[in-house]
Amino acid sequence: DEFGDAEEYQDGYITVHIKDLAVLGATYSARMPFDQMKLFLTKINDYEAVVEGKPWIPVTDEALLARHRNAGLRLAQDILANSCTESDFLLQIRSVYPELGYFKGRIDLTPDASASVPLAAAEVESLRTQGAMLSVFWVCSNQYDQFVRGQNPKERLTERSWQAIRHWVTKVVKVESVRDAELLDALLCFTAIHDLGKMNDFRADVVPHEIHDHDAALGYIMDHCPEVLPSYKSLSDHYKDLIRTSLRVNFNFGQFLQGENLPANLVGIKQLFKDKTNDAMPFFLFHIFADMAGILGARSLEGSLFMSETMYNNFARGIEAIQELQTSCPRDVYDRFLLKRAAESFPSMTNRADRAFARVVCLCRIFNPADTRLLQSAFYELPETKRDELVDYLNRDGIDEKP
């Protein structure tokens, strides 16, 4: 039906290309019989289609899993020893993390500006993932120039901020030398597989139809059929647990930075990490950094276009706040973040109206005093009853006071 009436086409033929399938067959080494593999038929135009094998093949052979594990460790060691170039990295991750080949077919694409590029949705998500993995590579191999090369010089991440990132990654996340290769491999693995739950065809083959949330779908796969995630399955139990814990965090960091969520949203993070090892939260937060740094990968993989100086400063405030959850209550953490976030353009937060306005500053993504003054005038010119209603609404924490 997708191709319509074949008689309308020139000569009545549709050409189906099978080269990719033939190459897969020639190099196939999984235990599942090749003739049991499910296939894609993807339309190229009105006269052509390509047939491909669905790449999510269960891997149960222990020797093959061991090879996956060793390949991941070798790549991580090379990165930390500064003996891996960017081009080598991009070439190797395709075989070390074969799940990168799963970005095919239909997808629940996350809406943002990078979705406007003229690419198939699955390719957009694939490039975002590659951008995130490259960001891990650049940071862990200390390649500042590569990281910032695509940024506007006026907005570029400063070397001082880069050193702050490096200090955080080496001393807090603890990815510093070749002895930390197992941790780096796990971080790259999580980055490679995190968005696979968005892939509709993959999800339809391995996840019950009633599961729609992409994190829940990936969690189901990890629990019930990890064989289709060989990079994950080959990890040690400790790093599998770190990934599963990070996946269970029902928290949108981007929404937090924009003042869209509430102190109540921080409660789950505090509870989830309170009984975990000290490396669990830094692991989760570094994954967030990589995910954000690569979000514009569909536009370009020439550095991180997103993580400019302004974006990093906002990110750093958020990271500092989340880390404070280990010793402070969610309401106090949230308020301290609001105060720091608004301080650049709105220096005081002494009452409920100020707190509400600080949230509005975040919601409007304002970072400079001139824009803040315009917004402040509009806010305080509201009729008093309307402003009081808005102040009351924006001050509800979702814990004791529901919106």
C-alpha positions in Angstrom: 0.0 0.0 0.0 2.9 2.4 0.7 3.9 2.2 -2.9 0.4 2.5 -4.4 -0.6 1.0 -7.7 2.5 -0.6 -9.3 0.9 -0.4 -12.7 1.3 3.4 -12.5 5.1 3.1 -12.4 7.4 3.1 -15.4 7.6 -0.5 -16.8 5.5 -1.7 -13.8 8.7 -2.5 -11.8 9.9 -1.6 -8.3 13.6 -2.2 -7.7 14.5 -3.7 -4.3 18.1 -3.3 -3.3 19.5 -6.2 -1.2 23.2 -5.3 -1.0 23.1 -4.3 2.7 21.3 -7.6 3.5 23.9 -9.6 1.5 26.8 -7.9 3.4 25.1 -8.7 6.7 24.7 -12.3 5.6 28.3 -12.6 4.6 29.6 -11.3 8.0 26.8 -12.8 10.2 28.1 -14.6 13.4 25.2 -14.6 15.8 23.8 -17.9 17.2 20.3 -17.2 15.9 19.8 -18.7 12.4 20.2 -16.1 9.7 16.9 -17.1 8.0 15.0 -16.3 11.2 16.0 -12.7 11.1 13.3 -10.1 10.7 13.6 -7.7 7.8 13.0 -4.0 7.0 11.6 -2.8 3.7 12.3 0.9 3.4 11.0 3.0 0.6 13.6 5.2 -1.1 11.3 6.7 -3.8 8.3 5.6 -5.9 10.5 3.1 -7.8 13.0 1.8 -5.3 13.2 0.3 -1.9 15.9 -1.3 0.2 15.6 -4.5 2.3 17.7 -4.7 5.5 17.9 -7.1 8.4 16.7 -5.9 11.7 19.9 -5.6 13.6 18.7 -6.4 17.1 20.0 -9.9 17.2 20.2 -11.7 20.6 23.8 -12.4 21.6 24.1 -15.3 24.1 27.5 -16.7 23.2 29.8 -16.0 26.2 32.9 -15.8 24.0 31.3 -13.2 21.8 30.2 -11.2 24.9 33.7 -11.4 26.3 35.0 -10.0 23.0 32.5 -7.1 23.3 33.7 -6.4 26.9 37.4 -6.5 25.9 36.8 -4.2 22.9 35.0 -1.7 25.1 37.8 -1.7 27.7 40.5 -1.3 25.0 38.7 1.7 23.4 38.2 3.3 26.9 41.9 2.7 27.7 43.0 4.3 24.4 40.8 7.3 25.0 42.3 7.8 28.5 45.8 7.3 27.2 45.2 9.9 24.5 46.0 7.4 21.8 42.7 7.4 20.0 41.9 10.1 17.4 38.4 11.4 16.8 38.1 9.6 13.5 39.3 6.4 15.1 36.7 6.8 17.8 33.8 7.3 15.4 35.0 4.3 13.4 35.4 2.0 16.4 32.1 2.8 18.3 30.1 1.2 15.5 31.6 -2.2 16.3 32.2 -1.8 20.0 28.6 -0.6 20.6 26.6 -2.4 17.8 23.4 -1.0 19.3 24.2 2.2 17.4 23.0 0.3 14.3 19.5 0.0 15.9 18.5 3.6 14.9 16.3 2.5 12.0 12.7 2.7 11.0 9.9 4.5 12.9 10.8 6.6 16.0 9.2 8.7 18.7 11.5 11.7 18.1 12.2 14.1 20.9 11.0 17.5 19.7 13.6 20.3 19.7 15.3 22.6 17.2 17.6 19.9 15.8 14.5 18.0 14.6 14.2 20.7 11.9 17.1 19.4 9.9 16.3 17.6 6.6 17.1 14.1 7.8 15.0 11.0 8.6 13.9 11.0 12.2 16.0 7.9 13.1 19.1 9.6 11.6 18.5 12.7 13.8 18.4 10.5 16.9 21.5 8.6 15.8 23.4 11.8 15.3 22.4 13.1 18.7 23.7 9.9 20.2 26.9 10.2 18.3 27.2 13.8 19.4 26.8 12.8 23.1 29.4 10.0 22.7 31.8 12.4 21.1 31.3 14.8 24.0 32.3 12.1 26.4 35.3 11.4 24.2 36.4 15.1 24.0 36.0 15.7 27.7 37.7 12.4 28.9 40.6 12.9 26.4 40.9 16.7 27.3 40.2 18.0 23.8 39.0 21.5 24.4 39.6 22.8 20.9 37.6 19.9 19.4 34.7 20.4 21.8 34.3 24.2 21.0 35.3 24.3 17.4 31.7 24.7 16.1 30.6 27.3 18.6 30.1 31.0 18.0 33.3 32.7 19.2 31.3 35.3 21.2 29.4 32.5 23.1 32.1 29.9 23.2 32.7 27.9 26.3 35.7 29.4 28.1 38.9 27.6 29.0 38.2 28.3 32.6 34.8 26.5 32.3 36.5 23.7 30.5 38.9 23.2 33.3 35.9 23.1 35.7 34.3 20.4 33.6 37.6 18.5 33.6 38.0 18.8 37.4 34.4 17.5 37.9 34.9 14.6 35.5 38.3 13.5 36.9 37.7 14.2 40.6 34.0 13.7 41.1 32.9 11.3 38.3 36.4 9.8 38.7 37.2 9.2 35.0 40.9 10.2 35.2 43.3 7.5 34.0 43.4 4.1 32.2 42.5 2.4 35.5 39.1 4.0 35.1 38.5 2.4 31.7 35.6 0.1 32.9 33.7 3.2 34.2 34.3 5.0 30.9 33.1 2.0 28.9 29.9 1.8 31.0 29.3 5.6 30.4 29.7 5.2 26.6 27.5 2.1 26.6 24.7 3.9 28.5 25.0 6.9 26.1 24.8 4.5 23.1 21.7 2.7 24.2 19.8 5.3 26.2 17.4 6.5 23.5 16.8 3.1 21.9 13.4 2.9 23.6 12.2 5.6 21.2 12.7 3.3 18.2 9.2 2.0 17.5 10.2 -1.0 15.4 12.7 -2.2 17.9 10.3 -1.7 20.8 7.5 -3.5 18.9 9.7 -6.6 18.5 11.0 -6.9 22.1 8.7 -4.9 24.4 5.0 -5.5 25.4 2.7 -3.1 23.5 1.3 -1.5 26.6 4.7 0.0 27.5 5.1 3.3 25.7 7.5 5.3 27.8 10.9 4.9 26.2 12.9 4.7 29.5 10.4 2.1 30.7 10.8 0.2 27.5 14.6 0.1 27.7 14.3 -1.0 31.4 12.1 -3.9 30.3 14.6 -4.9 27.7 17.4 -4.8 30.3 15.4 -6.9 32.7 13.8 -9.5 30.3 15.9 -9.7 27.1 19.3 -8.1 27.6 20.7 -10.4 24.9 19.7 -7.8 22.3 21.9 -5.2 24.1 25.3 -7.0 23.9 27.3 -3.9 25.1 25.1 -3.7 28.2 25.0 -7.5 28.8 28.7 -7.7 28.8 29.2 -5.2 31.6 29.8 -6.1 35.2 26.8 -6.3 37.5 28.0 -3.1 39.3 27.8 -1.0 36.1 24.6 -2.6 35.0 23.1 -1.5 38.3 24.4 2.1 37.8 22.7 2.2 34.4 19.4 0.7 35.7 19.4 3.2 38.6 20.0 6.2 36.2 17.3 4.9 34.0 14.8 4.8 36.8 15.2 8.4 37.7 11.9 10.0 36.7 13.4 13.5 36.4 13.8 15.8 33.4 17.0 17.9 34.0 16.2 20.3 31.2 12.8 21.1 32.8 14.5 21.7 36.1 16.9 24.2 34.5 14.0 26.0 33.0 11.9 26.1 36.2 9.3 23.9 34.7 9.2 21.3 37.5 8.8 21.5 41.3 10.6 20.6 44.5 8.4 17.5 44.4 10.3 16.3 41.3 13.5 16.2 43.4 12.1 13.9 46.0 12.4 10.8 43.8 16.1 11.5 43.0 16.9 11.9 46.7 15.2 8.7 47.6 16.6 6.7 44.7 20.2 7.6 45.3 20.3 7.5 49.1 21.1 3.8 49.4 23.4 3.7 46.3 27.2 3.8 46.1 28.9 7.1 45.9 29.6 6.8 42.2 25.9 6.4 41.3 24.9 10.1 41.2 28.0 11.4 39.4 27.5 8.6 36.8 23.9 9.8 36.3 24.9 13.5 36.1 27.7 12.9 33.6 25.3 11.1 31.4 23.0 14.1 31.5 26.0 16.4 30.6 26.8 14.2 27.6 23.2 14.0 26.5 22.8 17.8 26.6 26.2 18.5 24.9 25.2 16.3 22.0 21.6 17.4 21.6 22.4 19.4 18.4 24.4 16.6 16.8 22.0 16.4 13.9 23.1 19.9 12.9 26.8 19.2 13.2 29.3 16.8 14.9 32.0 19.5 14.7 32.1 20.1 18.4 29.3 20.6 20.9 27.1 23.3 19.4 24.9 23.4 22.5 27.3 23.5 25.5 28.3 27.2 25.1 29.4 29.3 28.1 25.9 30.4 28.9 24.5 26.9 28.7 27.3 25.4 30.7 26.9 28.0 33.5 23.2 27.1 33.7 24.1 23.4 33.6 26.7 23.8 36.4 24.2 25.5 38.6 21.8 22.6 38.1 24.4 20.0 38.8 25.5 21.8 42.0 21.9 21.8 43.1 21.3 18.1 42.4 24.5 17.2 44.3 23.2 19.1 47.3 20.3 16.7 47.6 22.7 14.4 49.4 22.6 16.7 52.4 19.7 19.1 51.9 15.9 18.8 51.5 14.3 19.2 48.0 12.7 22.6 48.8 15.9 24.2 50.0 17.8 22.8 47.0 15.2 24.1 44.6 15.2 27.6 46.1 19.0 27.8 46.1 19.0 26.9 42.4 16.4 29.6 41.7 18.4 32.2 43.5 21.6 31.4 41.7 19.9 31.1 38.3 18.2 34.5 38.6 21.2 36.2 40.3 22.8 37.3 37.0 19.8 39.4 36.0 17.7 39.6 39.2 19.9 40.0 42.3 17.4 39.5 45.1 14.8 36.9 46.1 13.4 38.0 49.5 9.7 37.1 49.3 7.1 34.9 47.6 6.7 37.4 44.7 10.4 37.5 44.0 10.5 33.7 44.1 7.7 33.5 41.6 9.3 36.0 39.3 12.6 34.0 39.5 10.7 31.0 38.1 9.3 33.2 35.3 12.8 34.2 34.4 13.7 30.5 34.1 10.6 29.7 32.2 11.3 32.4 29.7 15.0 31.3 29.4 16.2 34.8 30.1 19.9 35.3 31.0 20.6 39.0 30.7 19.5 42.1 32.8 17.9 44.0 29.9 15.4 41.3 29.1 14.8 40.7 32.8 13.8 44.4 33.3 11.3 44.2 30.5 9.8 41.0 32.0 9.8 42.5 35.5 7.9 45.5 34.4 5.2 43.3 32.8 5.1 41.1 35.9 4.6 43.9 38.4 2.2 45.8 36.2 -0.3 42.9 36.4 -3.5 43.7 38.3 -2.8 42.9 42.0 -5.4 40.0 42.2 -4.0 38.4 39.0 -0.4 38.8 40.2 -1.3 37.3 43.6 -2.9 34.3 41.9 0.2 33.8 39.7 2.5 34.1 42.8 0.5 31.6 44.7 0.5 29.1 41.8 4.3 29.5 41.1 5.2 29.0 44.8 3.4 25.6 45.2 6.0 22.9 45.7 4.0 19.8 44.7 4.8 18.2 48.1 2.6 20.1 50.7 0.9 22.3 48.1 -0.2 20.8 44.8 -0.4 23.0 41.7 
